[in-house]
Amino acid sequence: MSLPRRGCLLTATACAALLLVGAIFIVWQVLTWDPRGPDVRDPRACPGSNVSLAEVAGHFGVTIPADAKDLRFSSDLHPLFGEYSLQLSFQTTASGLHAFLATAGLPRVDTADGSDDEVPAPVEGPSCGFGSVSLSHPRYYGEFPTSTGQFERQVAVDESDKARPRVVLSALDL
């Protein structure tokens, strides 16, 4: 009769050890889980970006000019609500700027008196790039919100260097 008890004891000990290992694994998974997902493996992405530039730019209807240089971006896809956000800065040519604004369909934001003296709130740039506050003479473009009402896009453009204007874009879901 002692053999069956010994077998039950070994089985119970093995089950307890297996449960302990399983519990440790679950606790480790919970403690190391990143709800935002992995960082994007793009050297132009700021740390913490979790959506590829192609995906987030496509979501906001933004086409990056082929001649864009010094491009930096921050992107995010909220894990619970599925909301996208994008902050982007780059330099382009005059023709690239014209194509970018035309393709995106972004109208110029006029000030109350038609001058450039009164400017809208700064456009937030990527955390590792340029924001509109760093621009010398920004002109503003945007939709607040877009015609679909799903998101808003703002752009600040510095044309101090006519050959290589600097563009700063911020877009977010509403």
Summary of the structure (lengths in Angstrom):
residues: 174
radius of gyration: 25.6
end to end distance: 71.5
largest distance: 99.2
contacts: 488
relative contact order: 0.14
helix: 30%
strand: 24%
